Amino acid sequence: MITIKSEREIGTMARAGRIVFETLSLMREIVKAGMSTEDLDREAEKFIRSHPGATPSFKGLYDYPKTLCTSIDEEIVHGIPSAKRVLREGQIVSVDVGVCIDGLHADAAVTIPVGVITPEVQRLLDVTERSLHAGIAAALAGNHVGDIGHAVQKVAEAGGYGVVRELVGHGIGTRFHEEPQIPNFGTPRRGAQLKLGMTLAIEPMITMGAYATHTLKDKWTVVTQDASLAAHFEHTVAITATGPRILTQ
């Protein structure tokens, strides 16, 4: 069921979203070669819990064991932090995090270079982030879910990249995953209509190759089937009378 949030609820989600933003900013600052993804997770959880009333949304969600999802190179989403996963110069790592305050969630992700990356890989990150903002710009009352997906797809495919089909964005609020689903592809004017007070996690997942995916034996980590690199950017957005309001910045 699609839920409509009050101004008070959106304000609470913005408080959670600010902590999400600051957590991801911290990750951008500290990511470096030689760190493990467990190191990142430990710092993120400590930072989130330093804010009174804030808790990590992911930890325990569907029995997920960590605060972050940390997905390296060809891993698209849901990589589990581990002391064994040590970052190397030239890699990229997608960091996805959620925060809950007073029973309301916010969610965002960024893909971070580890040291110096090639111009080709930087372009993947840049286009993926541009596709996110194109999707957000389409998140207007009266538009449809298909308008968001179409906007994302248009930017990504114009850049020559694959748009993952099996994984989608989602509504968010008192539950971490709510309706509607927000695919990163679509046809304008199709799907659920966007209404004032809806809150959405818009999250393009874009690959340098084909869009087919595969889930690893840990039953969490989703990778590209052709081992091509993948980028993931995400914001939580509220539909307001003055346009989309990004709650995670």
Order of alpha helices (4+ residues) and beta strands (2+ residues): alpha-alpha-beta-beta-beta-beta-beta-alpha-alpha-beta-beta-beta-beta-beta-beta-beta-beta-beta-beta
